[in-house]
Amino acid sequence: MKILVCISNVPDTTSKINFTADNTAFDTTGVQFVINPNDEFGLTRAMWLKEKQGATLHVATVGTAAVEPTMRKALAIGADEAIRINAEPTDGLFTARQLAEVVKNGGYDLVIAGRESIDYNGGMVPGMLAAMLDWNFVNTCIGLEIDGDKATAVREIDGGKETLETKLPLIIGGQKGLVEESDLRIPNMRGIMMARQKTLTVMDPVDMEPGTRDTQYEKPAPKGDVKLVDPGNLDQLIDLLHKEAKAI
Amino acid sequence: MKPDLFESPDYYNLDDLLSEEHKLVRDAARSWVKRAVSPIIEDYAQRAEFPNEIIAGLAEIGAFGPYIPEEYGGAGLDQISYGLIMQEIERGDSGVRSTASVQSSLVMYPIFAYGTEEQRKRFLPDLASGKKMGCFGLTEPDHGSNPGGMVTRFADKGDHYLLNGAKLWISNSPFADLAVVWAKNEEGRIHGLIVERGMEGFSTPETHNKWSLRASATGELIFDNVKVPKENLLPGKNGLGAPLGCLDSARYGIAWGAIGAAMDCYDTALRYAKERSQFGKPIASFQLQQKKLAEMITEITKAQLLAFRLGQLKNEGRATTAQISMAKRNNVDMALKIAREARQVLGGMGITGEYSIMRHMMNLESVITYEGTHDIHLLITGADITGISAFK
């Protein structure tokens, strides 16, 4: 079995988010980047498949050279090879198109991508990728077993779980549940040393015009002071909720 | 104990000076400390017990002999990586860092630097994997700052050496499988010997009732007519310079480690000051608290620069003993002062085990004393710049 885990390079969840002076771009100064958590759950699940059932595991990303530390970490965790498509991932369509090219040429049986990245939360790439490749697709996946070319996937649905049977080749939009947070791997020294020798291939992007363009960013308005309303004055509460908070 | 919310201060963007691998090694150690050390360490410290369960994890993150070549089980990393690992471990606890420092710099380093090829192959891989733990015997009850005055001796008995004497304040001694022991031969020359647990006449009683490094095991080494095989003598170097060479490596690790303890105290105090409200506003808005916090981050930043430059010199093989003394002395003193100030920011909460600050403060009282006291390191700088030793 050959598995590809798609990795997005995202700001650490504790990062303070700022934009450039003209509010047209995210300011990366002082920001630490990590493997997108939804992708990391998938990477760990893929490691289990590799270790228990025998599989070749590749990781791929779309990004500039700045994302290589994140890919090197994935290699240190245990991926066999990494692929970086050398381009700024401008939008979901662009990213999916680039990854589709890697999948087409790579002979993969299973592709695991996070159901969304925690930076822009687009949640489009796995679905678009499945459509471009015409592969089976399970999104919001919280459980995955592979037996030969059969796959059993568990999907989170409103108020419960849904179990599906499908076949490889398959694309998974993964999230927490594929493995738990305590299962996530910290690279050990042997892994870090082995990662030095592993291949990180840089590929040119497929030429395409991005379908969308970011024009402006805006932070949420800062929280105002708490207003205390006397329990006997419900009219004032309703007035505030209606006119100020616009909640009712 | 509160959840570990640590965020590393990097006021001068020092991360820009680190390589991709430095950051990978540092972040792995940091993640491991958050996962394996922070949740348990307060409980072990309160009970004055060493957490044996973390030995395998320490080995996994490369804390045992990171700069020892790969052929002997080490990771073959550079000195800055070693420093960063020590920083992250001491961010968790100085006692845990002490265990790693001793194993790396005081046990593996002398076997690597002064041992035979056979000794390296026999001992280093098991020490790197944590399968065997070691300790280092230099200090004696009557010889601390003056190790050259040691009275532990060994005599050549033909097919073995006969070792007699005692060592005190030995980190890891109660559970160590082997000890690198410094003793004088019949001519009064200091040599290193590997003494293994189980040798007749060798015992390691534990030192109890410490108020510092409570999560680290400290003890004595007692040698009562111990027969040490001749092949256990480290032949590569003798004289006081041999153990002092090991101390250079350990002190270098401490210079980095102390930054970790200081960063943890600062980060805790900063978070607390922003959350704790008095007189209707966060205490971080008061000038006296800002002075404390601003001075802390300034001192941490200076210490980080000192350690980084020293790491570059170590990588080039150019760091002198006196340069290492300066960094050890400055950075531990810095950390201890920050621990005390941070404790005050937390008020009464600072004395509880809910926060790590008081544990760091008590630990650092040992760190400022061991591996060359604060005063001795000052005199090493004094001797270096004047050419006149004040203590010999």
HADDOCK unambig.tbl for C-alpha pairs under 7 A between the chains (distance, minus, plus):
assign (segid A and resid 69 and name CA) (segid B and resid 20 and name CA) 5.89 0.50 0.50
assign (segid A and resid 73 and name CA) (segid B and resid 24 and name CA) 6.71 0.50 0.50
assign (segid A and resid 186 and name CA) (segid B and resid 28 and name CA) 5.77 0.50 0.50
assign (segid A and resid 186 and name CA) (segid B and resid 31 and name CA) 6.76 0.50 0.50
assign (segid A and resid 186 and name CA) (segid B and resid 32 and name CA) 6.77 0.50 0.50
assign (segid A and resid 187 and name CA) (segid B and resid 28 and name CA) 5.84 0.50 0.50
assign (segid A and resid 188 and name CA) (segid B and resid 60 and name CA) 5.18 0.50 0.50
assign (segid A and resid 188 and name CA) (segid B and resid 61 and name CA) 4.95 0.50 0.50
assign (segid A and resid 189 and name CA) (segid B and resid 60 and name CA) 5.84 0.50 0.50
assign (segid A and resid 189 and name CA) (segid B and resid 61 and name CA) 5.07 0.50 0.50
assign (segid A and resid 189 and name CA) (segid B and resid 62 and name CA) 5.12 0.50 0.50
assign (segid A and resid 189 and name CA) (segid B and resid 75 and name CA) 6.71 0.50 0.50
assign (segid A and resid 193 and name CA) (segid B and resid 75 and name CA) 6.97 0.50 0.50
